[in-house]
Amino acid sequence: MKSFKKLESIVATLRSENGCPWDREQTHQSLKSNLLEETYEIIEAIESNDSAKICEELGDLLSVIMLQARIGQESGNFDIEQVLTKISEKLIRRHPHVFSGLNVKNTNQVIQNWEQIKLSEEGYQDRNSALDGVPIALPSLQRAEKLQTKAARVGFDWNNVAEVLPKIKEEIEEIEACLIDGPIDQVGMEVGDLLFSIVNLARFLNVEAESALRKSNQKFESRFHQMEAHISARGHQLTDYSLEQLDQIWEMVKSDELLVVQQHIEKN
């Protein structure tokens, strides 16, 4: 691929003696935040359904990956060719139903085979717990979902969603008890338990908790900005209004949203 080789050459030039000072200063450690930032920008582009932006952001992430590989090559540890070889071998090894003629009945069986194959690989054989392998650095909601899924695979799970709802109510009651009787420093732990139970509910409903909360954040931002615009158009500031008045404007914004949705449905 000419484009891939071109990118590889560009990154090598940026890291060379006459290259870019910023690129030359980077290390595996210093680029960690860049990897996360570019990944989240891809997610934002995907959720906006913007194909052009997805393409651009995938390129940005690839550039950071290429830079990481170049640093690995300069240190004598690995290069991009080894990165590509390892992932190619892994994909073939973990898809025997595609590359080795293994028969599978459904997606669940594919996942079971995948997990079994992982256990036979180098670096996985020392894992003693069914929960091993969930990165600590994952966002907390996402990590909770991963832990719950791993526990469920060995049978430690609720039977259905109806059993999860009482657990959420129980956690709310425990928070209320802490607020009344204390100890107040226990509230944080109880809130964490509530969030963990809500992630469980989301998992049973096939809802990705991290994505759901991200969308709710975006909805809140959008409505708040509309409320600010409504108040600013009248020459006022938010602090000029009481909480009751702000609530009324908030409800008006929500009603306008609903009207727009209804009009869209009627047109289509």
Backbone as CSV, one residue per row, in Angstrom:
resi,resn,N_x,N_y,N_z,CA_x,CA_y,CA_z,C_x,C_y,C_z
1,MET,0.844,-1.200,0.000,0.000,0.000,0.000,0.882,1.254,0.000
2,LYS,0.802,2.007,-1.089,1.639,3.187,-1.217,1.353,4.220,-0.128
3,SER,0.065,4.407,0.183,-0.309,5.408,1.185,0.252,5.057,2.551
4,PHE,0.219,3.754,2.892,0.734,3.313,4.186,2.245,3.558,4.256
5,LYS,2.954,3.192,3.186,4.395,3.404,3.147,4.738,4.887,3.211
6,LYS,3.906,5.701,2.571,4.132,7.147,2.604,4.006,7.669,4.023
7,LEU,2.952,7.221,4.736,2.759,7.648,6.121,3.927,7.187,6.989
8,GLU,4.380,5.958,6.764,5.512,5.430,7.520,6.749,6.295,7.303
9,SER,6.959,6.715,6.054,8.109,7.556,5.725,7.992,8.937,6.367
10,ILE,6.776,9.491,6.379,6.554,10.811,6.981,6.871,10.778,8.475
11,VAL,6.372,9.732,9.151,6.618,9.608,10.594,8.110,9.453,10.871
12,ALA,8.802,8.683,10.037,10.252,8.509,10.201,10.973,9.844,10.039
13,THR,10.528,10.644,9.076,11.137,11.964,8.852,10.892,12.883,10.033
14,LEU,9.662,12.846,10.581,9.331,13.680,11.736,10.194,13.328,12.945
15,ARG,10.587,12.066,13.057,11.398,11.610,14.185,12.902,11.750,13.927
16,SER,13.279,12.140,12.708,14.698,12.213,12.339,15.368,13.442,12.953
17,GLU,16.682,13.500,12.795,17.473,14.586,13.382,16.999,15.958,12.915
18,ASN,16.578,16.054,11.658,16.106,17.335,11.115,14.576,17.412,11.075
19,GLY,13.932,16.564,11.865,12.468,16.511,11.878,11.844,17.518,12.824
20,CYS,10.673,17.159,13.344,9.903,18.061,14.207,10.324,17.886,15.668
21,PRO,10.647,18.990,16.364,11.063,18.887,17.772,10.024,18.188,18.650
22,TRP,8.739,18.481,18.407,7.679,17.867,19.232,7.656,16.351,19.023
23,ASP,7.666,15.930,17.774,7.626,14.494,17.481,8.848,13.775,18.036
24,ARG,9.995,14.404,17.968,11.238,13.786,18.438,11.241,13.630,19.965
25,GLU,10.489,14.491,20.662,10.455,14.440,22.127,9.512,13.361,22.668
26,GLN,8.625,12.857,21.814,7.585,11.954,22.308,8.123,10.586,22.702
27,THR,7.445,9.977,23.681,7.756,8.627,24.154,6.450,7.831,24.208
28,HIS,6.553,6.527,24.471,5.344,5.722,24.644,4.457,6.329,25.731
29,GLN,5.084,6.775,26.810,4.335,7.324,27.941,3.661,8.647,27.590
30,SER,4.390,9.527,26.926,3.855,10.863,26.639,2.698,10.827,25.653
31,LEU,2.614,9.761,24.856,1.564,9.668,23.827,0.296,8.966,24.312
32,LYS,0.271,8.556,25.581,-0.917,7.870,26.104,-2.164,8.738,25.984
33,SER,-2.064,9.996,26.380,-3.240,10.880,26.329,-3.673,11.135,24.889
34,ASN,-2.710,11.152,23.961,-3.058,11.348,22.545,-3.869,10.183,22.007
35,LEU,-3.501,8.961,22.417,-4.251,7.778,21.995,-5.697,7.857,22.478
36,LEU,-5.869,8.255,23.734,-7.218,8.368,24.287,-8.007,9.476,23.602
37,GLU,-7.373,10.625,23.431,-8.044,11.768,22.824,-8.518,11.450,21.407
38,GLU,-7.647,10.849,20.612,-8.013,10.522,19.235,-9.124,9.468,19.193
39,THR,-9.084,8.514,20.124,-10.124,7.485,20.178,-11.477,8.102,20.493
40,TYR,-11.502,9.021,21.462,-12.769,9.660,21.815,-13.287,10.553,20.689
41,GLU,-12.374,11.134,19.925,-12.808,11.956,18.789,-13.418,11.084,17.691
42,ILE,-12.907,9.850,17.538,-13.513,8.909,16.598,-14.920,8.547,17.061
43,ILE,-15.063,8.267,18.357,-16.382,7.922,18.908,-17.371,9.053,18.684
44,GLU,-16.930,10.281,18.898,-17.803,11.446,18.691,-18.228,11.542,17.228
45,ALA,-17.294,11.293,16.325,-17.610,11.345,14.888,-18.595,10.248,14.513
46,ILE,-18.416,9.054,15.091,-19.322,7.930,14.813,-20.724,8.249,15.309
47,GLU,-20.815,8.801,16.518,-22.130,9.105,17.074,-22.798,10.274,16.360
48,SER,-22.007,11.082,15.660,-22.567,12.162,14.842,-22.914,11.681,13.439
49,ASN,-22.565,10.414,13.156,-22.829,9.811,11.845,-22.212,10.635,10.718
50,ASP,-20.996,11.125,10.975,-20.278,11.973,10.024,-19.154,11.151,9.384
51,SER,-19.403,10.599,8.203,-18.444,9.709,7.552,-17.112,10.386,7.269
52,ALA,-17.168,11.633,6.806,-15.935,12.355,6.493,-15.092,12.558,7.754
53,LYS,-15.768,12.873,8.850,-15.065,13.089,10.121,-14.512,11.781,10.666
54,ILE,-15.261,10.688,10.502,-14.774,9.380,10.943,-13.481,9.040,10.218
55,CYS,-13.475,9.254,8.904,-12.294,8.985,8.087,-11.100,9.803,8.573
56,GLU,-11.340,11.088,8.829,-10.266,11.979,9.284,-9.724,11.545,10.634
57,GLU,-10.639,11.238,11.569,-10.210,10.884,12.924,-9.508,9.527,12.969
58,LEU,-9.932,8.591,12.117,-9.225,7.313,12.035,-7.783,7.535,11.583
59,GLY,-7.602,8.478,10.662,-6.258,8.831,10.210,-5.425,9.418,11.328
60,ASP,-6.043,10.283,12.143,-5.327,10.878,13.276,-4.866,9.800,14.264
61,LEU,-5.764,8.841,14.537,-5.397,7.755,15.448,-4.279,6.907,14.852
62,LEU,-4.377,6.632,13.560,-3.345,5.832,12.893,-1.987,6.520,12.968
63,SER,-1.982,7.849,12.877,-0.706,8.574,12.945,-0.050,8.404,14.312
64,VAL,-0.866,8.373,15.381,-0.317,8.168,16.721,0.201,6.738,16.869
65,ILE,-0.526,5.773,16.306,-0.087,4.370,16.335,1.237,4.215,15.590
66,MET,1.341,4.867,14.431,2.583,4.800,13.648,3.744,5.431,14.406
67,LEU,3.453,6.513,15.128,4.493,7.171,15.921,4.941,6.262,17.064
68,GLN,3.976,5.586,17.697,4.325,4.636,18.757,5.205,3.511,18.193
69,ALA,4.833,3.008,17.017,5.615,1.930,16.399,7.016,2.406,16.041
70,ARG,7.131,3.631,15.574,8.440,4.181,15.224,9.333,4.287,16.465
71,ILE,8.753,4.698,17.578,9.498,4.789,18.832,9.968,3.390,19.244
72,GLY,9.093,2.405,19.063,9.456,1.020,19.360,10.599,0.544,18.484
73,GLN,10.592,0.940,17.209,11.652,0.542,16.281,12.979,1.183,16.675
74,GLU,12.941,2.463,17.032,14.168,3.171,17.405,14.788,2.594,18.679
75,SER,13.954,2.057,19.560,14.471,1.472,20.804,14.890,0.019,20.617
76,GLY,14.625,-0.531,19.416,15.006,-1.900,19.114,14.062,-2.950,19.669
77,ASN,12.850,-2.531,20.074,11.899,-3.468,20.692,10.942,-4.094,19.674
78,PHE,10.438,-3.292,18.754,9.520,-3.781,17.717,9.351,-2.701,16.663
79,ASP,8.789,-3.091,15.517,8.489,-2.111,14.481,7.072,-2.345,13.970
80,ILE,6.637,-1.527,13.036,5.263,-1.608,12.545,4.997,-2.942,11.853
81,GLU,6.015,-3.514,11.226,5.853,-4.812,10.566,5.516,-5.897,11.586
82,GLN,6.167,-5.853,12.739,5.870,-6.821,13.789,4.470,-6.597,14.373
83,VAL,4.073,-5.343,14.493,2.726,-5.028,14.985,1.677,-5.644,14.057
84,LEU,1.858,-5.442,12.748,0.905,-5.959,11.762,0.923,-7.488,11.715
85,THR,2.104,-8.062,11.825,2.212,-9.528,11.804,1.509,-10.154,12.995
86,LYS,1.725,-9.580,14.176,1.117,-10.121,15.390,-0.403,-10.039,15.364
87,ILE,-0.950,-8.927,14.911,-2.408,-8.807,14.896,-3.010,-9.704,13.824
88,SER,-2.308,-9.882,12.700,-2.795,-10.778,11.647,-2.846,-12.213,12.158
89,GLU,-1.770,-12.641,12.823,-1.716,-13.998,13.372,-2.798,-14.202,14.422
90,LYS,-3.018,-13.176,15.262,-4.025,-13.284,16.318,-5.428,-13.412,15.738
91,LEU,-5.746,-12.611,14.745,-7.081,-12.660,14.132,-7.351,-14.012,13.488
92,ILE,-6.346,-14.556,12.820,-6.505,-15.882,12.192,-6.668,-16.957,13.257
93,ARG,-5.844,-16.883,14.306,-5.880,-17.888,15.377,-7.211,-17.860,16.129
94,ARG,-7.754,-16.675,16.333,-8.980,-16.555,17.133,-10.261,-16.681,16.306
95,HIS,-10.108,-16.897,14.997,-11.276,-17.110,14.130,-11.162,-18.452,13.402
96,PRO,-11.061,-19.538,14.154,-10.933,-20.851,13.499,-12.176,-21.219,12.688
97,HIS,-13.314,-20.631,13.021,-14.541,-20.900,12.268,-14.509,-20.242,10.889
98,VAL,-13.569,-19.335,10.694,-13.421,-18.680,9.392,-12.223,-19.246,8.631
99,PHE,-11.104,-19.453,9.342,-9.859,-19.821,8.666,-9.464,-21.292,8.805
100,SER,-10.137,-22.032,9.710,-9.745,-23.432,9.919,-10.900,-24.416,9.796
101,GLY,-12.036,-23.943,9.359,-13.154,-24.835,9.105,-13.916,-25.306,10.328
102,LEU,-13.705,-24.680,11.488,-14.444,-25.057,12.690,-15.910,-24.651,12.552
103,ASN,-16.825,-25.529,12.899,-18.249,-25.230,12.825,-18.731,-24.573,14.121
104,VAL,-19.456,-23.490,13.989,-20.064,-22.824,15.141,-21.536,-22.578,14.847
105,LYS,-22.346,-22.553,15.920,-23.790,-22.409,15.745,-24.255,-20.960,15.812
106,ASN,-23.575,-20.161,16.637,-24.042,-18.793,16.840,-22.911,-17.913,17.377
107,THR,-23.244,-16.636,17.594,-22.261,-15.669,18.083,-21.758,-16.033,19.468
108,ASN,-22.635,-16.540,20.325,-22.227,-16.917,21.676,-21.124,-17.967,21.648
109,GLN,-21.242,-18.912,20.729,-20.217,-19.953,20.615,-18.909,-19.368,20.096
110,VAL,-19.005,-18.391,19.226,-17.808,-17.696,18.733,-17.080,-17.032,19.904
111,ILE,-17.842,-16.366,20.774,-17.254,-15.679,21.926,-16.625,-16.674,22.886
112,GLN,-17.303,-17.801,23.124,-16.768,-18.842,24.010,-15.440,-19.389,23.466
113,ASN,-15.416,-19.659,22.159,-14.182,-20.146,21.539,-13.065,-19.116,21.662
114,TRP,-13.421,-17.853,21.441,-12.459,-16.746,21.523,-11.802,-16.728,22.907
115,GLU,-12.614,-16.853,23.955,-12.100,-16.814,25.320,-11.215,-18.027,25.607
116,GLN,-11.607,-19.191,25.117,-10.814,-20.402,25.316,-9.461,-20.311,24.609
117,ILE,-9.473,-19.771,23.406,-8.234,-19.609,22.645,-7.296,-18.630,23.350
118,LYS,-7.851,-17.552,23.891,-7.046,-16.570,24.624,-6.300,-17.213,25.785
119,LEU,-6.982,-18.125,26.497,-6.381,-18.767,27.673,-5.157,-19.608,27.320
120,SER,-5.077,-20.043,26.059,-3.946,-20.866,25.637,-2.770,-20.021,25.126
121,GLU,-2.970,-18.725,25.019,-1.949,-17.855,24.453,-0.975,-17.358,25.512
122,GLU,0.197,-16.976,25.044,1.228,-16.440,25.933,0.726,-15.172,26.608
123,GLY,0.927,-15.085,27.912,0.501,-13.909,28.657,-0.868,-14.074,29.287
124,TYR,-1.622,-15.080,28.829,-2.956,-15.323,29.371,-2.978,-16.528,30.302
125,GLN,-1.965,-17.372,30.226,-1.969,-18.616,30.987,-1.797,-18.393,32.479
126,ASP,-1.243,-17.240,32.871,-1.022,-16.952,34.284,-2.241,-16.318,34.947
127,ARG,-3.307,-16.123,34.197,-4.506,-15.522,34.772,-5.246,-16.549,35.624
128,ASN,-5.498,-16.174,36.872,-6.114,-17.098,37.815,-7.584,-16.816,38.070
129,SER,-8.016,-15.609,37.720,-9.400,-15.216,37.993,-10.186,-15.039,36.701
130,ALA,-11.466,-15.324,36.778,-12.348,-15.114,35.627,-12.471,-13.635,35.292
131,LEU,-12.091,-12.783,36.238,-12.184,-11.340,36.023,-10.891,-10.734,35.499
132,ASP,-9.830,-11.520,35.409,-8.546,-10.993,34.926,-8.682,-10.502,33.483
133,GLY,-7.887,-9.479,33.169,-7.836,-9.003,31.792,-8.684,-7.788,31.507
134,VAL,-9.329,-7.220,32.551,-10.110,-6.000,32.344,-9.231,-4.812,32.727
135,PRO,-8.813,-3.985,31.769,-7.879,-2.893,32.063,-8.401,-1.923,33.123
136,ILE,-7.569,-1.600,34.090,-7.945,-0.658,35.145,-8.188,0.734,34.562
137,ALA,-7.501,1.065,33.462,-7.592,2.412,32.888,-8.887,2.666,32.118
138,LEU,-9.723,1.642,31.941,-10.991,1.841,31.236,-11.859,2.846,31.994
139,PRO,-12.704,3.617,31.289,-13.703,4.432,31.987,-14.524,3.545,32.925
140,SER,-14.864,4.061,34.090,-15.438,3.231,35.152,-16.730,2.523,34.751
141,LEU,-17.612,3.204,34.025,-18.855,2.551,33.601,-18.555,1.386,32.660
142,GLN,-17.636,1.608,31.747,-17.267,0.567,30.789,-16.580,-0.602,31.494
143,ARG,-15.736,-0.289,32.472,-15.044,-1.358,33.205,-16.036,-2.183,34.026
144,ALA,-17.029,-1.515,34.624,-18.054,-2.229,35.384,-18.797,-3.210,34.484
145,GLU,-19.124,-2.759,33.273,-19.824,-3.625,32.320,-18.962,-4.835,31.939
146,LYS,-17.665,-4.612,31.729,-16.760,-5.707,31.375,-16.665,-6.722,32.517
147,LEU,-16.538,-6.228,33.752,-16.450,-7.115,34.905,-17.723,-7.950,35.055
148,GLN,-18.868,-7.295,34.896,-20.147,-7.993,35.006,-20.297,-9.058,33.925
149,THR,-19.867,-8.722,32.719,-19.971,-9.677,31.607,-19.097,-10.897,31.849
150,LYS,-17.874,-10.664,32.360,-16.984,-11.785,32.650,-17.556,-12.664,33.763
151,ALA,-18.134,-12.037,34.786,-18.739,-12.802,35.876,-19.923,-13.620,35.363
152,ALA,-20.688,-13.013,34.451,-21.866,-13.699,33.892,-21.467,-14.938,33.095
153,ARG,-20.307,-14.894,32.456,-19.865,-16.030,31.626,-19.589,-17.287,32.446
154,VAL,-19.333,-17.104,33.754,-19.115,-18.268,34.614,-20.324,-18.520,35.515
155,GLY,-21.464,-17.895,35.175,-22.714,-18.181,35.869,-23.052,-17.291,37.041
156,PHE,-22.208,-16.299,37.344,-22.494,-15.394,38.461,-23.229,-14.166,37.921
157,ASP,-24.553,-14.251,37.907,-25.349,-13.203,37.276,-26.795,-13.306,37.730
158,TRP,-27.542,-12.230,37.520,-28.980,-12.263,37.735,-29.617,-13.113,36.635
159,ASN,-30.796,-13.636,36.917,-31.490,-14.457,35.917,-32.142,-13.613,34.832
160,ASN,-32.645,-12.433,35.214,-33.338,-11.577,34.258,-33.349,-10.147,34.773
161,VAL,-33.833,-9.249,33.945,-33.813,-7.828,34.285,-34.723,-7.510,35.472
162,ALA,-35.766,-8.312,35.663,-36.693,-8.082,36.771,-36.000,-8.212,38.125
163,GLU,-34.912,-8.988,38.176,-34.174,-9.153,39.424,-33.206,-8.001,39.678
164,VAL,-32.890,-7.255,38.647,-31.943,-6.150,38.785,-32.616,-4.918,39.389
165,LEU,-33.856,-4.665,39.009,-34.566,-3.462,39.457,-34.675,-3.354,40.981
166,PRO,-35.031,-4.435,41.702,-35.072,-4.335,43.171,-33.712,-3.993,43.773
167,LYS,-32.632,-4.457,43.135,-31.286,-4.150,43.621,-31.010,-2.659,43.532
168,ILE,-31.487,-2.023,42.466,-31.315,-0.573,42.318,-32.076,0.160,43.414
169,LYS,-33.309,-0.278,43.679,-34.111,0.327,44.751,-33.428,0.141,46.103
170,GLU,-32.854,-1.037,46.303,-32.138,-1.319,47.558,-30.959,-0.370,47.741
171,GLU,-30.207,-0.129,46.669,-29.048,0.767,46.757,-29.481,2.204,47.044
172,ILE,-30.601,2.629,46.473,-31.120,3.975,46.751,-31.508,4.097,48.220
173,GLU,-32.147,3.058,48.749,-32.535,3.050,50.161,-31.319,3.108,51.071
174,GLU,-30.237,2.464,50.681,-29.017,2.496,51.491,-28.389,3.890,51.480
175,ILE,-28.493,4.589,50.349,-28.009,5.973,50.292,-28.860,6.849,51.216
176,GLU,-30.174,6.666,51.163,-31.076,7.438,52.026,-30.782,7.169,53.499
177,ALA,-30.483,5.910,53.840,-30.166,5.561,55.226,-28.883,6.247,55.675
178,CYS,-27.900,6.325,54.779,-26.636,6.998,55.104,-26.855,8.486,55.355
179,LEU,-27.720,9.088,54.565,-27.985,10.517,54.711,-28.684,10.821,56.031
180,ILE,-29.480,9.848,56.511,-30.230,10.050,57.755,-29.397,9.674,58.976
181,ASP,-28.801,8.497,58.952,-28.116,7.958,60.129,-26.601,7.929,60.017
182,GLY,-26.098,8.179,58.816,-24.652,8.112,58.633,-24.163,6.679,58.585
183,PRO,-22.843,6.433,58.520,-21.816,7.486,58.448,-21.810,8.180,57.091
184,ILE,-21.684,9.489,57.101,-21.790,10.269,55.876,-20.675,9.938,54.896
185,ASP,-19.500,9.494,55.415,-18.397,9.157,54.513,-18.643,7.856,53.768
186,GLN,-19.735,7.164,54.093,-20.094,5.931,53.410,-20.928,6.204,52.162
187,VAL,-21.413,7.456,52.040,-22.305,7.801,50.924,-21.629,7.558,49.582
188,GLY,-20.363,7.934,49.465,-19.646,7.748,48.203,-19.619,6.290,47.778
189,MET,-19.379,5.393,48.718,-19.368,3.964,48.417,-20.749,3.487,47.962
190,GLU,-21.791,3.981,48.634,-23.150,3.573,48.279,-23.556,4.106,46.903
191,VAL,-23.111,5.305,46.579,-23.385,5.857,45.241,-22.699,4.999,44.185
192,GLY,-21.477,4.562,44.486,-20.768,3.667,43.574,-21.519,2.367,43.365
193,ASP,-22.072,1.806,44.458,-22.854,0.570,44.350,-24.094,0.781,43.483
194,LEU,-24.711,1.970,43.631,-25.887,2.283,42.818,-25.516,2.350,41.335
195,LEU,-24.414,3.013,41.032,-23.967,3.116,39.642,-23.663,1.739,39.065
196,PHE,-23.030,0.889,39.872,-22.706,-0.470,39.426,-23.987,-1.237,39.094
197,SER,-25.022,-1.065,39.921,-26.302,-1.741,39.673,-26.990,-1.196,38.429
198,ILE,-26.869,0.104,38.186,-27.471,0.700,36.994,-26.772,0.191,35.735
199,VAL,-25.461,0.008,35.814,-24.740,-0.581,34.685,-25.254,-1.989,34.428
200,ASN,-25.540,-2.730,35.487,-26.105,-4.067,35.350,-27.437,-4.020,34.616
201,LEU,-28.268,-3.053,34.993,-29.559,-2.885,34.321,-29.350,-2.601,32.838
202,ALA,-28.438,-1.691,32.541,-28.150,-1.344,31.146,-27.681,-2.568,30.365
203,ARG,-26.837,-3.381,30.998,-26.310,-4.584,30.341,-27.438,-5.548,29.979
204,PHE,-28.386,-5.724,30.895,-29.509,-6.622,30.632,-30.419,-6.078,29.537
205,LEU,-30.425,-4.767,29.377,-31.252,-4.136,28.339,-30.484,-3.951,27.030
206,ASN,-29.245,-4.504,26.983,-28.377,-4.358,25.811,-28.091,-2.900,25.478
207,VAL,-27.945,-2.113,26.535,-27.603,-0.694,26.403,-26.187,-0.497,26.927
208,GLU,-25.347,0.130,26.122,-23.984,0.417,26.563,-24.032,1.628,27.491
209,ALA,-23.755,1.416,28.777,-23.920,2.463,29.788,-23.085,3.702,29.483
210,GLU,-21.833,3.501,29.076,-20.947,4.633,28.787,-21.523,5.494,27.658
211,SER,-21.993,4.842,26.602,-22.565,5.544,25.459,-23.866,6.241,25.847
212,ALA,-24.689,5.566,26.656,-25.969,6.145,27.077,-25.760,7.412,27.889
213,LEU,-24.786,7.367,28.811,-24.508,8.548,29.629,-23.917,9.671,28.788
214,ARG,-23.084,9.309,27.822,-22.501,10.319,26.936,-23.609,11.059,26.171
215,LYS,-24.612,10.305,25.685,-25.725,10.917,24.955,-26.560,11.804,25.866
216,SER,-26.741,11.372,27.112,-27.493,12.191,28.070,-26.743,13.482,28.380
217,ASN,-25.408,13.388,28.476,-24.597,14.593,28.676,-24.788,15.571,27.518
218,GLN,-24.777,15.023,26.300,-24.950,15.862,25.112,-26.328,16.507,25.091
219,LYS,-27.343,15.737,25.504,-28.706,16.271,25.539,-28.812,17.397,26.555
220,PHE,-28.193,17.202,27.718,-28.218,18.237,28.752,-27.535,19.511,28.252
221,GLU,-26.360,19.339,27.616,-25.627,20.495,27.081,-26.472,21.256,26.068
222,SER,-27.102,20.512,25.155,-27.905,21.138,24.108,-29.053,21.945,24.700
223,ARG,-29.752,21.352,25.663,-30.884,22.050,26.275,-30.424,23.245,27.087
224,PHE,-29.283,23.105,27.770,-28.773,24.216,28.575,-28.374,25.383,27.677
225,HIS,-27.734,25.054,26.533,-27.339,26.107,25.592,-28.565,26.824,25.030
226,GLN,-29.618,26.060,24.755,-30.859,26.663,24.261,-31.481,27.581,25.316
227,MET,-31.423,27.152,26.563,-31.939,27.969,27.657,-31.135,29.262,27.773
228,GLU,-29.811,29.147,27.665,-28.951,30.335,27.711,-29.274,31.285,26.562
229,ALA,-29.483,30.719,25.362,-29.792,31.539,24.187,-31.122,32.266,24.364
230,HIS,-32.104,31.566,24.920,-33.427,32.156,25.160,-33.307,33.352,26.109
231,ILE,-32.529,33.189,27.160,-32.374,34.260,28.155,-31.528,35.400,27.600
232,SER,-30.453,35.050,26.866,-29.573,36.074,26.300,-30.297,36.929,25.275
233,ALA,-31.222,36.325,24.501,-31.986,37.049,23.485,-32.861,38.142,24.101
234,ARG,-33.143,38.006,25.384,-33.955,38.994,26.102,-33.101,39.968,26.900
235,GLY,-31.777,39.891,26.665,-30.862,40.822,27.315,-30.597,40.510,28.770
236,HIS,-30.849,39.279,29.173,-30.659,38.888,30.570,-29.577,37.825,30.711
237,GLN,-29.263,37.506,31.972,-28.335,36.440,32.297,-29.043,35.401,33.158
238,LEU,-28.471,34.196,33.220,-29.089,33.133,34.015,-29.285,33.553,35.465
239,THR,-28.302,34.308,35.989,-28.360,34.701,37.400,-29.487,35.693,37.688
240,ASP,-30.133,36.244,36.625,-31.252,37.162,36.826,-32.544,36.417,37.143
241,TYR,-32.524,35.099,36.979,-33.741,34.305,37.112,-33.683,33.415,38.354
242,SER,-34.856,33.157,38.925,-34.956,32.219,40.039,-34.907,30.796,39.498
243,LEU,-34.697,29.834,40.377,-34.674,28.434,39.971,-36.017,28.033,39.354
244,GLU,-37.100,28.530,39.928,-38.433,28.204,39.395,-38.590,28.726,37.966
245,GLN,-38.095,29.939,37.716,-38.183,30.511,36.369,-37.308,29.733,35.379
246,LEU,-36.114,29.328,35.828,-35.225,28.539,34.969,-35.863,27.190,34.632
247,ASP,-36.527,26.593,35.604,-37.216,25.316,35.365,-38.304,25.472,34.306
248,GLN,-39.015,26.588,34.345,-40.074,26.838,33.360,-39.491,26.963,31.957
249,ILE,-38.365,27.684,31.838,-37.707,27.830,30.534,-37.178,26.468,30.061
250,TRP,-36.644,25.689,30.989,-36.140,24.343,30.670,-37.250,23.476,30.091
251,GLU,-38.405,23.508,30.711,-39.544,22.716,30.235,-40.011,23.196,28.870
252,MET,-39.898,24.498,28.636,-40.263,25.055,27.343,-39.330,24.536,26.251
253,VAL,-38.028,24.489,26.567,-37.038,23.960,25.627,-37.351,22.503,25.299
254,LYS,-37.691,21.708,26.313,-38.031,20.301,26.106,-39.271,20.165,25.229
255,SER,-40.258,21.031,25.450,-41.478,20.982,24.648,-41.200,21.325,23.194
256,ASP,-40.306,22.297,22.971,-39.928,22.668,21.602,-39.237,21.505,20.899
257,GLU,-38.388,20.769,21.642,-37.721,19.597,21.078,-38.747,18.560,20.637
258,LEU,-39.720,18.306,21.487,-40.745,17.310,21.202,-41.551,17.717,19.974
259,LEU,-41.835,19.012,19.848,-42.582,19.510,18.700,-41.817,19.291,17.407
260,VAL,-40.490,19.535,17.434,-39.650,19.337,16.256,-39.654,17.863,15.848
261,VAL,-39.565,16.975,16.824,-39.573,15.534,16.545,-40.910,15.129,15.927
262,GLN,-41.989,15.613,16.479,-43.316,15.275,15.961,-43.492,15.764,14.529
263,GLN,-43.012,16.976,14.247,-43.114,17.529,12.888,-42.287,16.693,11.913
264,HIS,-41.128,16.243,12.354,-40.274,15.400,11.508,-40.981,14.082,11.184
265,ILE,-41.623,13.493,12.202,-42.336,12.230,12.007,-43.490,12.407,11.031
266,GLU,-44.200,13.508,11.158,-45.351,13.776,10.280,-44.917,13.973,8.833
267,LYS,-43.755,14.597,8.628,-43.261,14.825,7.270,-42.819,13.533,6.607
268,ASN,-42.372,12.573,7.432,-41.861,11.314,6.887,-42.888,10.196,7.003
